[in-house]
Amino acid sequence: MNSIAETGGSVWDVLARAHSTADGAPEVTRFFGDGYDAGDRIRLGDPATGAYVMLSRFMDRYVVAEIFDARGLSGDQEERLKALGWALESSGTSPIMPTWCISWTWYAEEGEFLTGRAESVISALRDVLAVEEDRVRCWAWGDDGPFAVPYALRHRDERPSRRGAAEECTDWADLCRRLDWVLQTLPTGAAVLIRDSAQPRTTVQFMTHSHNGTIATSALDPELDPASLPQPGEKITDRERRMFEIGWRPQQHYPDVADWTLGEPVVWADTGPLAEQAVEALRALGCASPAELRFSTFRNGPREDPDHIGVELGLWPE
């Protein structure tokens, strides 16, 4: 990671830095100007704690900032957000309702108003969510997948290839972090499949739905018997017990077709434990090493398939 000297101050200084333009807007309130589409998103926070602020371009006019914290918010934190101007309500941008949010008009507001909004976002991250300055990371994506993070935050980019991840993934923890980024930024209507080259019928796959913030999950297991699905509490194999422990459940699609699933979690704001559950499923199903995994990807409709997945996962295509 670049030093503070290289980036011109702490991340809080960078976000609050005002531009010498007519509106005098701080950096954090200028993220969604010309060139962005409705639904484009930038997430700032700590992946270790799941605490962050999401900024979204809402229609053509507004930027909405929302608070998400996997640990939950205390009453004191909520009172402090109220004092900073945040409100618990429907943001208009998310399938998760209500959320703590604030908004501004990206092209019409200026000066003191935008400075106040910037201070509210920074204080929410730093003081209310207690995100440490050196833990701040940035994600940027929209319905068509990832895009470059704002220039001022390039040294905080969570994208694997930008943060210096190795070209080839050989470690399970590394794969988990890579997959978390890939799933969070996957285009709508797109799928990613990870298969064990030594056991081609063993596959974990995810597919985003169009515009509703959910993702379909599936783990194909050659030892899963569609005619006799295992149940918790019954006599089951160690393999089946492990799948239950990490949250997967068997389901039957047709008389002779079954798989494991996590359901269709809402992932608009955060993929949560999905990457970890996928990695642990691969291990439970007998995959020996990330070096033996292969991936494939596609996108429904006329839109091009994602072409960045392999580089970011550090895996070879099938």
VMD Tcl script that draws the C-alpha trace (Angstrom):
set ca {
  {0.00 0.00 0.00}
  {1.22 3.51 -0.73}
  {2.42 5.64 2.16}
  {0.51 8.67 3.43}
  {3.19 10.88 1.95}
  {2.56 9.40 -1.50}
  {-1.20 9.95 -1.30}
  {-1.15 13.46 0.12}
  {-2.55 12.74 3.59}
  {-4.76 10.23 5.38}
  {-7.73 8.72 3.60}
  {-9.95 11.08 5.64}
  {-7.95 14.05 4.34}
  {-8.27 12.76 0.78}
  {-12.05 12.32 1.06}
  {-12.50 15.79 2.57}
  {-10.19 17.61 0.16}
  {-12.06 20.43 -1.57}
  {-11.48 21.19 -5.26}
  {-10.71 24.66 -6.51}
  {-13.80 24.72 -8.72}
  {-16.99 26.74 -8.67}
  {-18.76 24.34 -6.32}
  {-15.75 23.75 -4.06}
  {-16.94 20.15 -3.61}
  {-15.00 17.74 -1.37}
  {-13.65 14.58 -3.03}
  {-16.20 12.20 -1.51}
  {-19.15 14.22 -2.87}
  {-17.69 14.35 -6.41}
  {-17.53 10.60 -7.00}
  {-20.63 10.43 -9.20}
  {-20.50 13.20 -11.76}
  {-20.62 12.97 -15.53}
  {-19.83 9.59 -17.02}
  {-21.55 7.46 -14.38}
  {-24.77 5.48 -14.79}
  {-27.72 4.94 -12.49}
  {-26.85 2.05 -10.19}
  {-23.10 2.66 -10.20}
  {-21.71 2.09 -6.71}
  {-18.63 2.84 -4.64}
  {-18.10 1.10 -1.31}
  {-15.71 2.37 1.38}
  {-14.96 0.39 4.51}
  {-13.20 -2.48 6.23}
  {-13.64 -5.97 4.71}
  {-12.51 -7.54 7.99}
  {-15.45 -6.14 9.98}
  {-18.06 -5.64 7.25}
  {-18.51 -1.99 8.24}
  {-18.74 0.50 5.40}
  {-20.56 3.24 3.56}
  {-22.03 2.57 0.12}
  {-22.43 5.48 -2.30}
  {-24.80 4.93 -5.23}
  {-25.77 6.96 -8.27}
  {-29.57 7.13 -8.07}
  {-31.24 7.87 -11.40}
  {-29.58 10.80 -13.15}
  {-29.70 13.26 -10.29}
  {-28.86 11.96 -6.86}
  {-26.05 10.32 -4.96}
  {-27.22 8.24 -1.99}
  {-24.91 7.18 0.83}
  {-25.98 4.22 2.98}
  {-24.58 2.61 6.12}
  {-24.03 -1.16 6.34}
  {-22.41 -2.98 9.26}
  {-22.37 -6.76 9.51}
  {-22.06 -6.44 13.30}
  {-25.25 -4.41 13.64}
  {-25.60 -0.90 15.07}
  {-26.06 -0.04 18.73}
  {-28.56 2.51 19.96}
  {-25.71 4.93 20.64}
  {-24.41 4.57 17.08}
  {-27.88 5.24 15.68}
  {-28.23 8.39 17.79}
  {-24.85 9.61 16.58}
  {-25.89 9.02 12.95}
  {-29.05 11.05 13.52}
  {-26.93 13.91 14.86}
  {-24.85 13.75 11.66}
  {-27.95 14.09 9.47}
  {-28.51 10.42 8.56}
  {-32.07 9.02 8.56}
  {-33.39 5.46 8.81}
  {-35.61 5.16 5.74}
  {-35.98 3.69 2.25}
  {-33.13 5.00 0.13}
  {-34.73 4.20 -3.22}
  {-31.55 2.42 -4.32}
  {-31.53 -0.82 -2.38}
  {-33.62 -3.98 -1.88}
  {-32.56 -3.73 1.76}
  {-35.06 -1.45 3.53}
  {-34.80 0.65 5.55}
  {-31.17 1.77 5.76}
  {-29.38 4.66 7.41}
  {-28.85 7.05 4.50}
  {-28.24 10.58 3.33}
  {-28.31 12.00 -0.20}
  {-27.36 14.99 -2.32}
  {-27.82 16.22 -5.87}
  {-24.53 15.58 -7.61}
  {-24.63 18.53 -10.02}
  {-26.71 21.23 -8.28}
  {-25.37 21.48 -4.72}
  {-22.22 23.35 -3.82}
  {-19.98 24.77 -1.15}
  {-21.11 24.52 2.46}
  {-23.85 21.95 1.82}
  {-21.49 19.47 0.15}
  {-18.85 20.04 2.80}
  {-21.43 19.08 5.40}
  {-22.34 15.92 3.50}
  {-18.67 14.98 3.18}
  {-18.14 15.50 6.89}
  {-21.15 13.26 7.63}
  {-19.82 10.43 5.44}
  {-16.30 10.66 6.86}
  {-17.49 10.89 10.46}
  {-19.85 7.93 9.97}
  {-16.96 5.78 8.76}
  {-14.31 7.00 11.16}
  {-16.18 7.86 14.35}
  {-19.44 5.89 14.31}
  {-18.40 2.67 12.54}
  {-14.85 2.93 13.96}
  {-13.20 2.01 10.66}
  {-9.46 2.45 11.11}
  {-7.79 4.65 8.53}
  {-5.30 2.00 7.44}
  {-8.12 -0.56 7.00}
  {-10.19 1.45 4.50}
  {-10.63 -0.30 1.16}
  {-12.59 0.72 -1.94}
  {-14.81 -1.23 -4.35}
  {-16.38 0.30 -7.48}
  {-18.92 -1.42 -9.73}
  {-22.26 -1.15 -11.49}
  {-24.72 -3.36 -13.34}
  {-22.06 -4.05 -15.98}
  {-19.37 -5.00 -13.48}
  {-16.33 -3.27 -11.97}
  {-14.90 0.06 -13.00}
  {-11.83 2.00 -11.85}
  {-12.06 3.42 -8.34}
  {-11.76 7.21 -8.09}
  {-8.23 8.34 -8.75}
  {-7.68 9.68 -5.23}
  {-8.41 6.20 -3.80}
  {-6.48 4.06 -6.27}
  {-4.09 2.95 -3.49}
  {-7.13 1.59 -1.57}
  {-8.55 -0.47 -4.44}
  {-9.65 -3.93 -3.24}
  {-9.49 -5.32 -6.79}
  {-7.00 -8.25 -6.54}
  {-4.88 -7.26 -9.54}
  {-4.68 -3.67 -8.24}
  {-3.74 -4.54 -4.68}
  {-0.84 -6.74 -5.79}
  {-2.29 -10.25 -5.59}
  {-0.16 -12.97 -7.18}
  {-0.89 -13.95 -10.77}
  {-1.76 -17.50 -9.73}
  {-3.84 -18.33 -6.67}
  {-2.45 -21.24 -4.65}
  {-3.80 -20.46 -1.18}
  {-7.35 -20.98 0.10}
  {-7.42 -17.75 2.14}
  {-6.23 -15.81 -0.91}
  {-8.94 -17.43 -3.04}
  {-11.57 -16.43 -0.46}
  {-10.57 -12.78 -0.60}
  {-10.39 -12.80 -4.42}
  {-13.76 -14.50 -4.77}
  {-15.37 -12.04 -2.37}
  {-14.36 -9.18 -4.69}
  {-15.48 -11.07 -7.81}
  {-18.92 -11.90 -6.39}
  {-19.47 -8.38 -5.06}
  {-18.70 -6.78 -8.43}
  {-20.19 -9.44 -10.73}
  {-22.38 -7.91 -13.48}
  {-26.12 -8.47 -13.31}
  {-27.23 -11.60 -15.14}
  {-23.71 -13.07 -15.00}
  {-22.39 -16.35 -13.64}
  {-19.07 -17.66 -12.40}
  {-18.35 -21.40 -12.05}
  {-15.36 -22.90 -10.26}
  {-14.61 -26.55 -10.96}
  {-12.08 -29.06 -9.63}
  {-9.99 -30.20 -12.63}
  {-9.34 -33.52 -10.87}
  {-13.09 -34.02 -10.25}
  {-14.89 -32.30 -13.15}
  {-18.33 -32.98 -11.68}
  {-17.48 -31.02 -8.53}
  {-18.46 -27.39 -9.10}
  {-19.44 -24.34 -7.07}
  {-21.32 -21.69 -9.02}
  {-23.02 -18.33 -8.52}
  {-25.27 -16.28 -10.77}
  {-26.52 -12.74 -10.19}
  {-30.10 -11.88 -11.01}
  {-30.94 -8.79 -12.99}
  {-31.46 -5.69 -10.84}
  {-32.93 -7.35 -7.73}
  {-29.75 -7.64 -5.69}
  {-29.75 -11.42 -5.20}
  {-27.46 -14.23 -6.29}
  {-28.28 -17.87 -7.00}
  {-25.97 -20.44 -5.37}
  {-25.20 -24.05 -6.27}
  {-22.62 -26.69 -5.40}
  {-22.61 -29.79 -7.59}
  {-21.57 -32.91 -5.69}
  {-21.13 -36.23 -7.54}
  {-21.78 -38.09 -4.27}
  {-25.14 -36.40 -3.61}
  {-27.94 -38.93 -4.23}
  {-31.09 -37.25 -5.62}
  {-33.16 -40.23 -4.51}
  {-32.02 -39.98 -0.89}
  {-31.06 -36.47 0.15}
  {-29.27 -36.22 3.52}
  {-31.01 -34.50 6.42}
  {-29.50 -32.88 9.52}
  {-29.62 -35.17 12.52}
  {-29.71 -38.34 10.43}
  {-26.83 -40.72 9.81}
  {-24.77 -38.82 7.25}
  {-21.22 -38.85 5.91}
  {-18.46 -36.55 7.12}
  {-18.65 -34.82 3.73}
  {-22.39 -34.15 4.15}
  {-21.97 -33.07 7.77}
  {-19.37 -30.50 6.77}
  {-21.62 -29.08 4.05}
  {-24.43 -28.65 6.57}
  {-22.04 -26.99 9.05}
  {-21.00 -24.31 6.57}
  {-24.58 -23.48 5.63}
  {-25.32 -25.51 2.47}
  {-28.55 -27.48 2.12}
  {-29.45 -30.20 -0.44}
  {-32.25 -29.62 -2.91}
  {-33.79 -31.71 -5.68}
  {-34.52 -30.11 -9.06}
  {-35.74 -33.18 -10.94}
  {-36.04 -36.85 -10.01}
  {-32.42 -37.45 -11.00}
  {-30.86 -34.00 -10.40}
  {-29.86 -32.51 -7.03}
  {-27.31 -30.05 -5.67}
  {-26.37 -28.11 -2.56}
  {-27.54 -24.50 -2.20}
  {-27.29 -21.48 0.06}
  {-30.57 -20.20 -1.37}
  {-30.61 -16.79 -3.05}
  {-29.01 -14.34 -0.60}
  {-29.45 -10.60 -1.02}
  {-25.98 -9.37 -1.95}
  {-26.69 -5.85 -3.20}
  {-24.73 -4.33 -0.35}
  {-22.43 -7.13 0.80}
  {-21.77 -10.72 -0.19}
  {-21.11 -11.50 3.47}
  {-19.80 -15.05 4.02}
  {-20.54 -16.30 0.49}
  {-16.91 -16.48 -0.62}
  {-15.90 -18.33 2.53}
  {-18.83 -20.73 2.17}
  {-17.83 -21.40 -1.45}
  {-14.21 -22.07 -0.59}
  {-15.14 -24.30 2.33}
  {-17.57 -26.20 0.09}
  {-14.82 -26.88 -2.45}
  {-12.63 -28.24 0.33}
  {-15.44 -30.29 1.85}
  {-16.18 -31.82 -1.55}
  {-12.58 -32.99 -1.86}
  {-10.74 -30.28 -3.81}
  {-7.07 -30.51 -2.84}
  {-5.72 -27.08 -3.79}
  {-6.71 -23.85 -5.56}
  {-3.99 -24.70 -8.09}
  {-6.24 -27.51 -9.36}
  {-9.31 -25.33 -9.83}
  {-10.59 -24.03 -13.15}
  {-13.22 -21.38 -13.83}
  {-15.74 -20.44 -16.49}
  {-18.09 -17.48 -16.77}
  {-20.92 -16.21 -18.93}
  {-23.59 -13.54 -19.04}
  {-27.17 -13.93 -20.20}
  {-28.50 -11.99 -23.15}
  {-26.60 -10.09 -25.82}
  {-24.12 -8.50 -23.40}
  {-20.50 -9.62 -23.47}
  {-19.25 -12.21 -21.00}
  {-17.07 -10.82 -18.17}
  {-13.45 -10.94 -19.30}
  {-11.76 -10.01 -16.02}
  {-12.71 -12.98 -13.84}
  {-9.68 -15.21 -14.46}
  {-7.11 -12.52 -13.73}
  {-8.85 -11.52 -10.51}
  {-9.38 -15.07 -9.28}
  {-5.89 -16.14 -10.27}
  {-7.30 -19.33 -11.82}
  {-6.97 -20.90 -15.26}
  {-10.02 -21.13 -17.55}
  {-11.50 -24.50 -18.39}
}
mol new
graphics top color blue
foreach p $ca { graphics top sphere $p radius 0.5 }
foreach p [lrange $ca 0 end-1] q [lrange $ca 1 end] { graphics top cylinder $p $q radius 0.2 }
display resetview
